[in-house]
Amino acid sequence: MATRPRFLVLDTSALEGGVPELHGARPVVTPGVLRELERRGRLASLEPLVEGGMVEVLEPGNDVLKEVLAAAASVGDELRLSPVDVEVLAAALDLSSRGDVQLLTDDISMQNVAMRLGIRVTGPIVGRRREVHWMYYCPGCGASFDSPPADLICPVCGTALRRKPRGRGSKR
């Protein structure tokens, strides 16, 4: 029986200091990660690897992107993810049907959504063993929201909302 291929999906933060140790996995990035690295002047070390086919560039489809957005909404992280974060998570989810996938990121919201999607995560601050469901609250008037407004401003008093983990007893 053939072994499943191993993929390491890399977030922009994982590539800031160059290409990380791959441990035999095939590195994968998205077009959004390449654009972010280029904008930050950090693409030079990765570009020859992409051009040489040593790093796969994967653009996930709309169905997978929608699945990631639904998972992010279910744990309260939908407003914390950038479009590139969603793209990276979708690439990891898409690859999970082709092989063993691990996501390398230091972004806590991305780690949380990845856990919800069943994607293994590695990074410098991975330590949680369970996903976090967030609740948003207003420090001004005390109102709380499971689904906050998009601008993260309290509709009651106009104060900027904050978030905190829901209590352990309120798992969904």
N, C-alpha and C positions, 0 to 999 in steps of 0.2 A: 504494500500500500504506500502510495506517495505521500510525503509530508506536505502539509499545507504551507504555502509561502508566508513569510513573515513580513509585515509592513510596519514601518515607524513613521507616523504622520507627524509632521513638524509644524508647530505654530511659529509665528514670527519671532517670539521671544526665545524660542529654542535655538534660533540661528543667529542671534545678535552677536555672539562671540565666535562665529564660525560653525562648521559642521560638527555636530556632536558625535560621540562614539555610537556606532550603529549596532554592534553585537550581532552581526549577521543578518540584520533586517534590511529590507529594501526601503530607502528613504522616499517619502512622498510629501510634496508641497502642493499648494493650490496657486492659481494665478494671482489671487489677492495677496498671498504671502510674498510672492516675487515683487509685486508692485510696492508693498510696504518696505521691503528690504531696499529696493531701488531708491525710493523716496528718502530713506535714511542713509543712503550711501554705503550700504552693506552687502550689495549684491555680488561684488567682485569675486569672493571666494566660492560662491555657489554656482555662478553662471557657467563656468566650464564643466561642472558636474552635470548640470541640466542639459547643456548642449551635447555632452558626451553620452547621454542616456543613463548616467549612473544615478540620477535623481529623477523620479517620475513626477510629472506635473499632471494633476487630476482636477478637472472641473466637474463637480457633482451636478446631477440633474435636479430639476425643480421639485420632483416628488420627495427626494431625500432632504432637500432644503426645508420643505414644509414639515417633514417629520421631526427635524431638529428644532424648528421653531415651536412646534407643539410640545416637545419634551422640555424646552426651555421655559415655556409658559407654565407647564405643570409643576415646576419647582420654583417659579418666581424669578428666573434669571433672564427673561426675554429682553428686558430693558438694559441689561448689563453687557450683552454680547454685541460686538460690532458685526457688520456684514462679513468681514473676513473671518471672524471667529466662527460664525454660522457656517461659512464655506468650509473651513477646516474640519469642523465637527461632521459636516455632511460627507466630506471625503472619507473620513475615518469610518463612518457608518456604511458608506457605499462599499468600501474595501472589505468590510467584515464578512461579506458574502463570498469573497475570493480567498480569504486567508486569515491568519491571526494578526490582529491589529493592536497596536499600542499608540497612544497619543502622547506626545511630549510637549508639555506646556506648563507654565507657572501661573496661569490664569485660573483663579479659584472658581469663577463662574463656568468656565469651559470644563474644568474638572468635574464640577457638579452635574452639568448636563451630560457629559460623557458617561458618568456613572449611571444616570437615568437610562441612557441608551444601551448600556451593557458594554461599553468600550473601556478597555483597560487604559489606565493613565499612569504616566510617570512624569516626574518633574521635581524641582527642588523643594517644593512645599507640599507634596502629597503626603498626607498623614491620616486623613479622614478615611474611615472605612464605610461610611454611609453618606448618602446624599443629604443635602440640606434643603428644606422647604422654607422659603423666605416669606416674611410678612413685612409690609411697609407700614410705617406709622408716622404721625406728625408730632414732632416734639413741641409744637406750639399749642395745639388744642387737644391732643391725645387721640385723635381719630386713627383708625387702623384700616388697612386695605389689603385684601388678598391679591387683587388686580389693580395696581395703582394707575393713575392717569399717565399718559405717555410723557408728559413734561415733568413728572415727579414733583409736582406742586400740589399741596393740599387744596382740594376744591372747597373746603370749609373755611379755612383762614388764610390761605396763600403762602404758608411756610413751606420750605423745601422738605420733602419727605426723606426719611432714613429707612434703612431696612435692618431686620434682625431675624435670626432663625426662629421659626415657630417652635413651641414647646414640644418635647419628645412625644407627648401623648396625642399630638395632632397630625400624625403621619397620614398621607393620602395614598 
